[in-house]
Amino acid sequence: MKFSSNGLALLTLIGSTAAFTPSSVIAPRQSSSSSKLYVQMEAAPAKALPKIEKLKIASNYLRDPLKDQLQTEEIGISKDAYQIMKYHGSYQQNNREKKGPKDYQFMLRLKQPAGELPPDLYRLLDDLSLNHGQGDLRATTRQCFQMHGILKGDLKTVISSIMNIGSSTVGACGDVSRNVMTTPAPFVSSDYEYAREYSKCFGELFRPMSSAFSEIWLDGEKAVSVETWAKEVEHHNIDEKMLYDNGRGIIIPDATEPIYGDQYLPRKFKIGVTVPGDNSLDIYTNDIGVVVITNDAGELEGFNVMVGGGMGRLHNKETTFARAADHMGFVPKDDIWEVMKAILAAQRDHGNRDVRANARMKYLVHTLGIEKFTKLVESYCGVEIQPWRAMADWKYNDWMGWWEQGDGKLFYGQHIDNGRVKDEGDFRLKSALRVLVDKYNLHSILSPTQSIIFRDIDPKDKEGIEQVLREHGIAPIEEVDPNARLAMACPALPLCGLAQTEAERIMPSYIERMRALLTKMNLDDEEILMRMTGCPNGCARPYMAELAFVGDGAKSYQVWLGGSPVLTRTAYPFMSKMDTDKLEETMEPILAMFIQQRQEFEAFGDFCHRLGADAISAYTQSYTLGSVKA
């Protein structure tokens, strides 16, 4: 199925952010329904498909040219094969700090709906990273592990091992629905249990169906073990719900990919699920955010659904921007399957395939507006979206340290600086985690903040677990700087091909420098949610932070201010090209203004949001360094 230009009912992208102009009714050509669309859309002139769209069609459902390229003696694969490799969960990389010929290696990312990691899978990943990777593991901001340094010749061994143990890398990257996130807190209560359950359901509902994955990595054989999350939700009959055709254009005539088609989506697609009040996962950054709504008896009634969030942008290109999701409305539990499919179908058919920088669903929602986008979704699913249900105010918690689980057992959150699980000198986190998994057979959950939570802990094992951590040089959570707990950074250099500067490797020093500055200004008790990325793509979700540093040069960063401490709005750009040596000089005036003009109990991000960039800039220009302390 070839989607022409921007989709089936074509939308014309014009101007900057003004984008799609409604004017005439074009019915989706797959639809057998006689009902017309609620949203009027202008038919754009036919255009030649962009190269990436042609490549997806020519790939024969994600096989070519990857399959042949993996058989060559070269240490890397071609650019076209690399694009297809992403759908299999891997990025080709090289160490940019090494001179000479490129030493191609591969980063491999897992699919772990709800972030869950059985002990056998952790042991496997630990072994694979030692035997076939660079020796460490990296917890991502989407609740999954990735490993670096895998050679081309080892990819089949690594990926087949992961598939045969009941896990997967399929859909961890590429223009499909990515790893589905949820709150990592493993509380034993109906709302949290529903959040975990439906995260796995949506992961299954939108999985790519091509047999290319088993053909390439398992020689066409079935995996030894079915994916663990698929077994846990098999009572929902996910395939039946996926393939159900209401005649309104959601299902397309494609025997292999009835949801995606052979062009898949215009761009990556992200889903998050949580409970009212728990925004530990940055719910507003997702293409679809789903909030479990239960009645007083704890029974599932349905879901509040938000749409159109996303972080990626480009420097000096105002038609690209970070965006927090809009509230679409409430969906009863029996309708959620068709509504979720309808949202994805709307993006599949109407997302901008001509301009990849504007291909995320956030631009479609932004351009149409939430009311017209909702009508578009309703035209696909035949369900009227109800008003958003009132619910508890959002709070942010990283769930680190010890917590009662609700069933007599405990869970423990172990902070990991920027997600890097490694042994380095006396700090032996990787060894400690392996000892804990081997000794106590612990199940774990990766958190949206690049850390790990061990669940189902017998209270009698608490002391032993703490002793293992002490013996391996791991500081208790009480000794971790709160600003380090709040912080995130992407990997950036030396392996990321998009990085313009450092992030993960330099973030610890930024936290230390900020702590020293806060102490100097008598703000030691202040906690500021800080994030850093090496480029504007936003992998560490910097644009939601109270304070963010976004790489825009070899040793410089954009400074962003004003995100919410509970992660419900985007920040704004305050300055460009902050030299990395001028962090203190840049931040002291802002903190001084914070001291003098903050309201009672006002958080740093809320203060910056209330005052705005112009007022803060005016203050900083007349400020004398060292003149203000709390």
Secondary structure by P-SEA (a helix, b strand, c coil): cccccccccbbbbcccccccccccccccccccccccccbbbbbcccccccaaaaaaaaccccccaaaaaaacccccccaaaaaaaaaabbbbbcccccccccbbbbbbbbbbccccccaaaaaaaaaaaaaccccccccccccbbbbccccccaaaaaaaaaaaaccccccccccccccccccccccccaaaaaaaaaaaaaaaaccccccccccccccccccccccaaaaaacccaaaaaaaccccccccccccccccccccccccbbbbbbbcccccccccccccbbbbbbbcccccccccccccccccccccccccbbbbbbcccccccccaaaaaaaaaaaaaaccccccccccccaaaaaaaacaaaaaaaaaaacccccccbbbbccbbbbcccccccccccbbbbbbbcccccccccccccaaaaaaaaaaacbbbbbbccccccccccccccaaaaaaaaaaaaccccccccccccccbbbcccccccccccccccccaaaaaaaaaaaaaaacccccccbbbbbcccccccccccccbbbbbccccbbbbbccccccccbbbbbccccccccccccccaaaaaaaaccccccccaaaaaaaacaaaaaaaaaacccccccc
